[in-house]
């Protein structure tokens, strides 16, 4: 069993930055990767994949955030961070961290990000 909890969302102006955190607890040594997804106005029915970091630290990004977002991990604190720079109004949404272990899916409760002037 793994529990995930997001934090760090908020209101920011276009061009601004936010740092989201995903805190993992439970059987964290079994986590193969952490994904960030988001639900936005253009992806209301299906969450949009944003980025991934594997247990080895390999990272992947969606084209829409490449060059603006950076995903990283701190294994001592069991956290994964999503640094978001040059935010745009289209980035507004609820951000979730998630993982899958042995066909079981784990999601956090989500954190709201609002990009608006």
C-alpha positions as a LaTeX table, in Angstrom:
\begin{tabular}{lrrr}
\hline
Residue & $x$ (\AA) & $y$ (\AA) & $z$ (\AA) \\
\hline
Unk1 & 0.00 & 0.00 & 0.00 \\
Unk2 & 1.13 & 3.48 & $-0.89$ \\
Unk3 & $-0.39$ & 6.83 & 0.00 \\
Unk4 & 0.24 & 9.96 & $-2.05$ \\
Unk5 & $-0.49$ & 13.55 & $-1.05$ \\
Unk6 & $-0.05$ & 16.65 & $-3.21$ \\
Unk7 & 0.60 & 20.16 & $-1.97$ \\
Unk8 & 1.81 & 23.51 & $-3.25$ \\
Unk9 & $-1.01$ & 24.63 & $-5.49$ \\
Unk10 & $-2.33$ & 28.15 & $-5.54$ \\
Unk11 & $-3.05$ & 31.26 & $-7.58$ \\
Unk12 & $-0.33$ & 32.71 & $-9.76$ \\
Unk13 & $-0.19$ & 35.27 & $-12.55$ \\
Unk14 & 0.73 & 34.26 & $-16.11$ \\
Unk15 & 4.48 & 33.90 & $-16.41$ \\
Unk16 & 4.80 & 33.04 & $-12.75$ \\
Unk17 & 6.02 & 29.88 & $-11.03$ \\
Unk18 & 4.72 & 27.29 & $-8.60$ \\
Unk19 & 6.29 & 24.24 & $-7.02$ \\
Unk20 & 4.10 & 21.22 & $-6.38$ \\
Unk21 & 5.10 & 18.40 & $-4.07$ \\
Unk22 & 3.95 & 14.80 & $-3.93$ \\
Unk23 & 4.65 & 13.13 & $-0.59$ \\
Unk24 & 4.67 & 9.35 & $-0.60$ \\
Unk25 & 4.18 & 7.12 & 2.41 \\
Unk26 & 3.73 & 3.44 & 3.02 \\
Unk27 & 5.67 & 0.93 & 0.93 \\
Unk28 & 7.62 & 3.62 & $-0.90$ \\
Unk29 & 10.48 & 1.32 & $-1.88$ \\
Unk30 & 8.13 & $-0.48$ & $-4.28$ \\
Unk31 & 7.23 & 2.66 & $-6.27$ \\
Unk32 & 8.53 & 2.22 & $-9.84$ \\
Unk33 & 7.71 & 5.76 & $-10.99$ \\
Unk34 & 5.62 & 8.81 & $-10.17$ \\
Unk35 & 3.45 & 10.52 & $-12.75$ \\
Unk36 & 1.86 & 13.94 & $-12.59$ \\
Unk37 & $-1.51$ & 14.31 & $-14.31$ \\
Unk38 & $-3.86$ & 17.24 & $-14.45$ \\
Unk39 & $-7.52$ & 17.89 & $-15.12$ \\
Unk40 & $-8.01$ & 21.12 & $-17.01$ \\
Unk41 & $-10.79$ & 22.90 & $-18.88$ \\
Unk42 & $-9.71$ & 21.19 & $-22.11$ \\
Unk43 & $-9.32$ & 17.80 & $-20.40$ \\
Unk44 & $-12.36$ & 17.66 & $-18.15$ \\
Unk45 & $-13.25$ & 14.01 & $-18.68$ \\
Unk46 & $-9.82$ & 12.46 & $-18.94$ \\
Unk47 & $-6.84$ & 13.61 & $-16.97$ \\
Unk48 & $-3.91$ & 14.82 & $-19.04$ \\
Unk49 & $-0.50$ & 13.31 & $-18.43$ \\
Unk50 & 2.11 & 15.93 & $-17.57$ \\
Unk51 & 5.41 & 14.33 & $-16.52$ \\
Unk52 & 7.02 & 11.21 & $-15.11$ \\
Unk53 & 10.07 & 10.36 & $-13.06$ \\
Unk54 & 11.21 & 6.76 & $-12.72$ \\
Unk55 & 12.87 & 5.08 & $-9.77$ \\
Unk56 & 16.18 & 5.56 & $-11.55$ \\
Unk57 & 15.52 & 9.27 & $-12.03$ \\
Unk58 & 14.73 & 9.21 & $-15.73$ \\
Unk59 & 12.29 & 11.96 & $-16.64$ \\
Unk60 & 9.68 & 12.40 & $-19.34$ \\
Unk61 & 7.49 & 15.39 & $-20.19$ \\
Unk62 & 4.42 & 16.15 & $-22.22$ \\
Unk63 & 5.11 & 18.44 & $-25.17$ \\
Unk64 & 2.83 & 21.08 & $-23.64$ \\
Unk65 & 5.11 & 21.50 & $-20.61$ \\
Unk66 & 8.53 & 20.57 & $-22.00$ \\
Unk67 & 11.02 & 23.28 & $-21.17$ \\
Unk68 & 8.76 & 24.91 & $-18.57$ \\
Unk69 & 8.22 & 22.15 & $-15.99$ \\
Unk70 & 10.86 & 20.12 & $-14.17$ \\
Unk71 & 10.18 & 16.96 & $-12.22$ \\
Unk72 & 12.61 & 15.78 & $-9.55$ \\
Unk73 & 12.72 & 13.44 & $-6.59$ \\
Unk74 & 14.09 & 13.45 & $-3.06$ \\
Unk75 & 14.36 & 9.87 & $-1.88$ \\
Unk76 & 15.36 & 10.85 & 1.64 \\
Unk77 & 12.10 & 12.73 & 2.09 \\
Unk78 & 10.05 & 10.44 & $-0.20$ \\
Unk79 & 8.85 & 13.40 & $-2.22$ \\
Unk80 & 8.58 & 14.23 & $-5.89$ \\
Unk81 & 8.55 & 17.87 & $-6.91$ \\
Unk82 & 7.09 & 19.47 & $-10.01$ \\
Unk83 & 8.64 & 22.87 & $-10.59$ \\
Unk84 & 6.41 & 24.84 & $-12.93$ \\
Unk85 & 7.77 & 27.98 & $-14.58$ \\
Unk86 & 6.35 & 30.39 & $-17.14$ \\
Unk87 & 2.86 & 29.29 & $-16.27$ \\
Unk88 & 0.04 & 29.93 & $-18.70$ \\
Unk89 & $-3.72$ & 30.20 & $-18.17$ \\
Unk90 & $-4.08$ & 26.83 & $-19.96$ \\
Unk91 & $-2.10$ & 25.26 & $-17.11$ \\
Unk92 & $-5.00$ & 25.95 & $-14.77$ \\
Unk93 & $-6.42$ & 22.80 & $-13.27$ \\
Unk94 & $-6.19$ & 20.19 & $-10.56$ \\
Unk95 & $-2.84$ & 18.41 & $-10.45$ \\
Unk96 & $-2.52$ & 14.84 & $-9.25$ \\
Unk97 & 0.41 & 12.55 & $-8.58$ \\
Unk98 & $-0.02$ & 8.86 & $-9.18$ \\
Unk99 & 1.73 & 5.54 & $-9.46$ \\
Unk100 & 0.93 & 1.92 & $-10.21$ \\
Unk101 & 2.28 & $-1.06$ & $-8.31$ \\
Unk102 & 1.36 & $-4.62$ & $-9.26$ \\
Unk103 & $-1.73$ & $-3.50$ & $-11.20$ \\
Unk104 & $-2.94$ & $-1.32$ & $-8.32$ \\
Unk105 & $-3.28$ & 2.39 & $-9.01$ \\
Unk106 & $-2.69$ & 5.03 & $-6.37$ \\
Unk107 & $-3.71$ & 8.67 & $-6.65$ \\
Unk108 & $-3.43$ & 11.67 & $-4.40$ \\
Unk109 & $-6.35$ & 13.96 & $-3.69$ \\
Unk110 & $-5.09$ & 16.65 & $-6.07$ \\
Unk111 & $-4.03$ & 20.27 & $-5.66$ \\
Unk112 & $-5.57$ & 23.25 & $-7.47$ \\
Unk113 & $-3.42$ & 25.44 & $-9.69$ \\
Unk114 & $-4.94$ & 28.63 & $-11.03$ \\
Unk115 & $-3.08$ & 30.84 & $-13.49$ \\
Unk116 & $-4.88$ & 34.14 & $-13.88$ \\
Unk117 & $-4.24$ & 37.85 & $-13.91$ \\
\hline
\end{tabular}
